[in-house]
């Protein structure tokens, strides 16, 4: 009889514990929601808030106000959440979030106007603490003064492990169109992916990938440009107290007016980035956004203070930037180049002595390009489009390039089809292909 009573008691206790699981989940969710509300920036405030916790589910209806600046009216956002407490560990808890905002039809100052579909987020909470989110915005059309941006079917995913040391993000947009006074950009089939392995004091460590099927630009003047099959991969690599950022960009084809470039590849690196200095700069910039400076002068003063404190420390660790590979193919031939910039010795007050800062930098450039292509580039960059005589422009460019070749700044290949050069700037002096150059000589005179 005692065994039977004990069995019934144990079974009843187990049943009560099981029935309490959804309720406990709801309590934890409410705690997390309260924690979330306390972490909002100073410019976001709750106007109304109603959280209703039930046994199997909860709801939350909130109204938030987002403050931009004194000249722009605050933006109001409606936040609605419905939560299924689930039955952990058998069934995950799920939160359905809908964020709505009503944008004004008439702009005041720098205010954003237009219309946008609700942002819908589905959050799934697993028993082990992992969190996965999916989001969707059906369409948006936003305008700020003379600038507009619109897109459709924006979707994404964001997953976070229990430890918070690994997060994966995916964002996809079939088409995005932006219009500005100087022209229109259209992006087709954009995809962003990121794997964040660790967050060291606001520095994200990991890798990211961007793929865009096509980017097109059209200007009112008739200028057109397009870039197809763009891939950009970024890598943040920590090492002791330093951070290395590596960027690899490739594109299948770039078309500008009547010129086409293919098989484009650029590899860039930022090395010797002092982590503690970067962390302090990032933290102070985040704090600066909350202070709402009253004028551009005040903002510049605060930024100068950050540079004087932590920018100096960053420079004293000799950071460097390099383009280790730059290559592309054109109808005229192949282009190859490299660039390296390193801070050598830092003067005591570099931000007030630009000449001393300039002399503390070591810069190396190498370039190999077809002669006809370099001629076309320089003519397009240096001459005004309305120059009356293109033949005269061509004659001037040929003369200037021959002068640079005579001075040893440009070296001609054996077949006279390719220009090569290797430039070195060190200690305030310029070297070209191993010989000293008075650097005003390298300027192309246009008069």
Secondary structure, DSSP 8 states (H G I E B T S, - for coil): -HHHHHHHHHHHHHHHHHHHHHHHHHHHHHHHHHHHHHTS-TTEEEEEEEEEE-SSEEEEEEEEEE--BTTB--EEEEEEEEEE--BTTTB-EEEEEEEEE---SS--TT-EEEEE--EEEEEEE-TTS-EEEEEEEEEEEEEETTEEEEEEEEEEEEEE-TTSS-EEEEEEEEEEEEEETTEEEEEEEEEEEEEEEEEETTEEEEEEEEEEEEEEEE-TTS-EEEEEEEEEEEEEEEETTEEEEEEEEEEEEEEETTEEEEEEEEEEEEEEEEHHHHHHHHHHHHHHHHH--SSHHHHHHHHHHHIIIIIHHHHHT--EEEEEEEEEEETTEEEEEEEEEEE-S--TTTTT-HHHHHHTEEEEEEEEEEHHHHHHHHHHHHS-TT-S-HHHHHHHHHHHHHHHHHTTSSEE-TTS-EEEEEEEEETTEEEETTEEE-GGGGS----
